[in-house]
Amino acid sequence: MIQDDYLLRAVDHSKQIRIMLASTTGVVQEAQVRHHTSATASAALGRVLTATLMMGSDLKDQDNIITLRLKGQGPGGAIVATADNQGRVRGLISYPQADVPSLYPGKLAVGALVGNDGYLEVIKDLGLKQPFVGRTRLVSGEIAEDLAHYFLMSEQIPSLVSLGVLVAPDLSIKAAGGLFVQALPGSSDQVLQMVENNVLSMGAISKILEEKDSLESVLKEVMKDIPYEVVGKMPLAFECNCSHERLKGILSGLLDQDITDLCDDRGEIEVCCNFCNQMYSFKGEELLPQKSEKP
């Protein structure tokens, strides 16, 4: 089992394809603990968190943000994750305790939980006046297949996408991660077919990640018989940008009467961050402007 959460980037020597591999077991475990997700909800949210981290690694600047949103009309509701290019992600699923029967033992029915009558949306905030927004219809709700469809239709990039989360009976995360293989300009069908055959022979990505002790060893199997080089590596983590001071600033902007109305019988306001489920408590008097005494 791979101990650390990190991402590897590689290209073949002929510069026809690029590969991204991510191990996100700890990231998905953190999300499961914070949101108390069911087995299938863990798999769905974990796949989205993993994909968002991998897509975020392509952002150019530190203040750029990418958001991935799936809304498929399934019982899990909308799934949202946002990441930067530093390997930090946060996310949520609308109904974390929702679950559906497995397709068969060991195969969670993510598509049934997400639904396929909806859309996948990618929002890239690049610091411009308007963010880039790409949207495609869902193909299956299984997420990897939907992302491959998005890359082809919205960004015109032929892609092989594999995402997986292995959930233990006690709902802990045994393994999680993902693989992107994307064609570069001028790539040949032969190289893409070789990689696809290698990936298909490996089996489920989550099972491979559970068995291997490093992404480097997984990459060797993905690129079997194809010369390649690793061009990047970064750590990954579930990390929210909420804070007591940040939320205090937002609440302080409310009208005095609204703050008073929101206070409970202890004179406090409790606020929960949807992305990380962290609870914050504020005294009413610390949000209201201090009255200066007359001399």
NORBELLIN-V411363 format. One record per residue. RES is the residue in three letters. PSI is psi in whole degrees, -180 to 180 (none if undefined). Layout:
<<RES PSI> <RES PSI>>
//
This chain:
<<MET 138> <ILE 126> <GLN -38> <ASP 152> <ASP 119> <TYR 170> <LEU 139> <LEU 140> <ARG 138> <ALA 160> <VAL 152> <ASP 160> <HIS -28> <SER 4> <LYS 45> <GLN -26> <ILE 156> <ARG 151> <ILE 137> <MET 130> <LEU 135> <ALA 138> <SER 121> <THR 27> <THR -48> <GLY -38> <VAL -49> <VAL -35> <GLN -43> <GLU -42> <ALA -40> <GLN -43> <VAL -43> <ARG -39> <HIS -4> <HIS 48> <THR 149> <SER 174> <ALA -50> <THR -35> <ALA -36> <SER -43> <ALA -43> <ALA -51> <LEU -40> <GLY -40> <ARG -41> <VAL -42> <LEU -44> <THR -48> <ALA -40> <THR -40> <LEU -44> <MET -41> <MET -34> <GLY -28> <SER -15> <ASP -11> <LEU 145> <LYS -43> <ASP 156> <GLN -28> <ASP 2> <ASN 145> <ILE 140> <ILE 138> <THR 132> <LEU 128> <ARG 129> <LEU 133> <LYS 105> <GLY 9> <GLN 11> <GLY 174> <PRO -17> <GLY -18> <GLY -164> <ALA 147> <ILE 130> <VAL 136> <ALA 148> <THR 141> <ALA 162> <ASP -170> <ASN 12> <GLN 9> <GLY 23> <ARG 135> <VAL 154> <ARG 157> <GLY 171> <LEU 158> <ILE 135> <SER -43> <TYR 83> <PRO -24> <GLN -5> <ALA 143> <ASP 162> <VAL 159> <PRO 145> <SER 152> <LEU -41> <TYR 167> <PRO 124> <GLY -3> <LYS 99> <LEU 143> <ALA 70> <VAL -42> <GLY -38> <ALA -36> <LEU -41> <VAL -43> <GLY 161> <ASN 6> <ASP 75> <GLY -147> <TYR 160> <LEU 131> <GLU 133> <VAL 123> <ILE 121> <LYS 113> <ASP 103> <LEU 17> <GLY 11> <LEU 180> <LYS -40> <GLN 138> <PRO 155> <PHE 133> <VAL 122> <GLY 138> <ARG 136> <THR 157> <ARG 147> <LEU 143> <VAL -46> <SER -19> <GLY 0> <GLU -8> <ILE -55> <ALA -47> <GLU -38> <ASP -37> <LEU -41> <ALA -39> <HIS -41> <TYR -49> <PHE -40> <LEU -46> <MET -38> <SER -33> <GLU -1> <GLN 41> <ILE 108> <PRO 128> <SER 144> <LEU 124> <VAL 128> <SER 126> <LEU 141> <GLY 148> <VAL 124> <LEU 116> <VAL 131> <ALA 161> <PRO -30> <ASP 10> <LEU 1> <SER 161> <ILE 117> <LYS -36> <ALA 147> <ALA 150> <GLY -171> <GLY 166> <LEU 128> <PHE 130> <VAL 118> <GLN 140> <ALA 138> <LEU 161> <PRO 131> <GLY 9> <SER 153> <SER 150> <ASP -27> <GLN -46> <VAL -44> <LEU -40> <GLN -38> <MET -45> <VAL -43> <GLU -42> <ASN -41> <ASN -45> <VAL -43> <LEU -35> <SER -18> <MET -29> <GLY -163> <ALA 135> <ILE -37> <SER -37> <LYS -41> <ILE -43> <LEU -31> <GLU -35> <GLU -33> <LYS 161> <ASP 0> <SER 155> <LEU -30> <GLU -39> <SER -33> <VAL -42> <LEU -36> <LYS -37> <GLU -39> <VAL -40> <MET 26> <LYS 127> <ASP 10> <ILE 116> <PRO 139> <TYR 171> <GLU 144> <VAL 129> <VAL -2> <GLY 153> <LYS 136> <MET 147> <PRO 155> <LEU 149> <ALA 149> <PHE 117> <GLU 122> <CYS 150> <ASN 14> <CYS 158> <SER 163> <HIS -46> <GLU -39> <ARG -46> <LEU -33> <LYS -41> <GLY -38> <ILE -48> <LEU -35> <SER -19> <GLY -7> <LEU 161> <LEU 148> <ASP -42> <GLN -38> <ASP -40> <ILE -44> <THR -43> <ASP -32> <LEU -20> <CYS 141> <ASP -171> <ASP -8> <ARG 1> <GLY 27> <GLU 157> <ILE 129> <GLU 133> <VAL 134> <CYS 130> <CYS 123> <ASN -33> <PHE -36> <CYS -4> <ASN 19> <GLN 133> <MET 136> <TYR 142> <SER 137> <PHE 134> <LYS 140> <GLY -39> <GLU -24> <GLU -13> <LEU -23> <LEU 145> <PRO 138> <GLN 132> <LYS 122> <SER 140> <GLU 144> <LYS 140> <PRO none>>
//
